[in-house]
Amino acid sequence: KLLERAGTTSGTGSITGLYTVLVEGDDMNEPIADATRGILDGHIVLSRRLAGKGHYPAIDVLDSVSRVMSDIVPPQILQAAADARDIIATYREAEDLITIGAYKPDQNPRVDRAVKLIEPLNQFLKQRSDEPTNIADSFNGLMGVLSS
């Protein structure tokens, strides 16, 4: 019931909730986490793997979702976010081949682009807790990474 109370009201305003769910062993298919994801408008997944690399905030962009993003941001931001997610996903799919040296450049343009942009993108996604930013600066920074 608590989760279902959040959202817009019949009059003006809304109730916003930020809920946390800790899962054992990073099992996102655990019943409570799975049910929570089904009810909420989005979820931010924190990654031990990223935290272990000193990447903070340790948000796993591919596992995190917003169901309302298309309703609240302009199309150019949606496209830039989708492009960034594609770069991360492409790199993650090819990461084993890249790591062992089996990937050869100029074989796949998407992987070549992901290899080129993954480090600048990861640097962009890091943010110190004392480093505030706004959506315009974030968008401009992301566009700078994607256009390089």
PEZI-V406947 format. One record per pair of residues at least 12 apart in sequence whose C-alpha atoms are under 8 Angstrom apart, sorted by the first residue. I is the first residue (numbers start at 1). J is the second residue. If there is no record, write none. Layout:
i: (I I)
j: (J J)
This chain:
i: (3 3 3 4 21 41 41 41 42 42 42 42 42 43 43 43 44 44 44 44 44 44 45 45 45 45 45 46 46 46 47 47 55 55 56 56 56 57 57 57 57 61 62 62 62 77 80 80 80 80 83 84 84 87 87 87 87 87 88 88 90 90 90 91 91 91 91 94 117 117 117 120 121 121 121 124 124 124)
j: (17 39 40 39 33 66 67 68 64 65 66 67 68 64 65 66 59 60 61 63 64 65 59 60 61 63 64 58 59 60 59 60 122 126 126 127 128 125 126 127 128 85 85 88 89 139 139 142 143 146 146 121 146 110 113 114 117 118 114 118 110 111 114 111 114 115 118 111 145 146 148 145 142 145 146 141 142 145)
